[in-house]
Amino acid sequence: MKQLYLFLLLFYYSVLIAQNDTTIVESKAAQLELNEEFSNPETTILEPADFKNFHGLEFYPINKKFIVEAKFVRTPNEKPFLMPTTTDRLPEYVKYGEAHFTIEGANFVLNLFKSTQPYDEPGYEDYLFLPFTDLTSGDGSYGGGRFLDQRIPKGDTILIDFNKAYNPYCAYSARYSCPIPPRENDLLIRVEAGVKDFGKH
């Protein structure tokens, strides 16, 4: 019986380690994909002068601490609102839910939003938008905040991987219009994960 218990315990921890390793691989793959998009002259959004000297985006080291399994609380009675952007454009979103999680013993809540307008491309029916700022904003990462792409979870938990955080296009060029993360999504912690600031923009 004791041997069976030890076997089950080892199996449990091996599954946890495997899942963790898989998540880290996914984090790295997302960063490589983003760099590939910026390095390709057909898909890059960089200005010609910036693209000429582009050698890759800079990322914080991948950190398991910033891969969190959050409690997902749906908020079905929210009313649509116009989200401010860096221009006069006002896209309409609705708050879809809240993610409650803990990092280093501190509790945080982030709001997730869903666009009220259907996306042109198929496969985005369950897409959620997660804009945020943190204590690195303007001090290591882009001052206008960063974004995460999420999917509507089937259950009451949602995995948030800050290593996949990316900059809005405005971080690279003033010709884009980008949503401004709402104040309630300002995290009072240095999220040293994901892409860093691009520099002069």
N, C-alpha and C positions, 0 to 999 in steps of 0.2 A: 504493500500500500504506500509506504514511504517512497519507494522508487517511482511509482506511478505519479505521486505528487510532484516529485522533483522533475520528472519528465514533462509534466504539464506546465510547470513553472518555467522551465527552460524553453519550451515551445512558445509560451506566451511572450516571453522576452525576445525571442528570435523574431516573432511576427512584428513586435513593436520596432525592433531595430531595422527590419526589412522595410517597413512602412516609412520610417524616418529617412532611410537612405534613398528610397524612391522619391520622396518629397524633395530632397536636396538635389537629386538628379533633375527633377522637373524644374526646380529653381534655376539651375545652371542652364538648362535647355531654353528657358524663357529669355534669359539674358543673352544667350548666343543668337537666338532668333531676332531679338531687338537689334543687336549689333549688325546682323546680316541685312536687316531692312534698311538701316541707316547707311550701310556700306555699299549698297546696290544703287547705281545711278538711276535705275528705273523706278525705284521705290523710295529713295531718300527724300526727306522733307527739308534737308539742310540747304541753306543758301549756297550758291556756287562757290563763293570765297571760302566758306567754312568746309564745304565738301572737299575742296582741293587739298586742305591740310588735315583732313579727318583720319584719325588712326584708331577709332573705336571709342565707344562710350565708357565712362569710368563708373564702376560699381563699388559699393561697399562689399567687404568680404561676406560671403553667404553665412548667415548666422541662424542656427536652429532656434534660438531664443525668439526670433521674430516670425516663426511659423506657429500660429496659434489656432487651436480649435475653440471657436467661440460659440456661445449659446446664441441661437438665432430666434429673435422674437418678431413675429409678423405684426405689422401695424395696418390692418385692413381699412381703418376708417379715416385715413389721412386724405386731405384735399390736395389736388394738384397745385403747383406753384411755379412761378417763373424764376429760374436760377440765374443769378447775375453772372456775367462773363466779362472778359477783358475788353469787350466792345459793346455796342448797343444791342447785340443779339441776346434774346432771352428765351432759351429753350425751356419747354415745359416738362417738369418731372413730378413724380409723386414719391413720397417716402414709402418704401416698401417694407422695411424692417430695421431692426437694430441688432448689432453684434456686440455681445457682452463677453469680455475676455480679461485675462490677467497676464501681466508681464512683470516679472521680478516682484511679485507680491502686491502690485498696484492694480486696481480695477479700472477698466476703460470701457467706453461705449462709443461705437461708431454707427452712424446712420447710413443705410444703403438706399439708393434711389433707382427708380425705373422710369425710363422715358415714356411719355404718353403717346409719342409718335412712333409708329412701326418702323423698324429698320429696313433699309433697302435690301440688305443681304440676308438670305435665309440662315437659320441657325442661331439667331440672336433673340429668339422669343423669350428665353429665360435669363437674359442678360441683366445684371445689376451693376450700377455705377457706384464706385466707392472712392470719392475724392477726400483727401485729408491733408492736414499740415501737422507738423510736429516741431520739436525744439531744434531740429537740424535745418528747418526751412529758413533759407537765407544765411545759413551757417554750415555749409557742407552740401546741402541739397537745394533744389530750386526754391526760391522764396515764395513763389506762387502755389506751392504745394505739389503733391504728386497724386497719381491715380492708380487704382487697382480694378481689374476686371473680375467680376464674380458671377456665379450662376446661382439661380434660385435653388436652394437645397430642398431635398425631398423631406428631410426630417427637421429636427429642431437644433441642429448644429451646423456650423459653416466653417470651413478651413480658410484662414486668411494667411497668405504667405507674403509678408512685406518685402521679401527678397525679389519679388516680381514687380515691385512698385516702379512706375515709369513716369517720366515728365510729360506734362501737357505740351502740345506742339509750340505753345508760346515761349517755352524755354529755349527754343531754337530759332524762332523767327517771329517778328512782330506782325507779320501778315496774317496770322491765325487768330481765331476767336476761341477762347478757352473758358470753360466754367471755373468759377472761383469757389474753392472748397468752403462750405458753410462753417460758421464759427464753432458750431457744436461738434464739428469733426476735427478740432484742434487737439492733438494729443500732447499732454504735458510730460513728454519723455523724448529722448533722442532716439529716433528710429534709424539707427545706422545700418540700414539694409536697403537693397534696391539701388536704383541709379542715382548718381550724384549730380550736382549742378553742372551745366554745360559751360559756364563761364560768363561771357560778356553779356548774355541776353537777360 
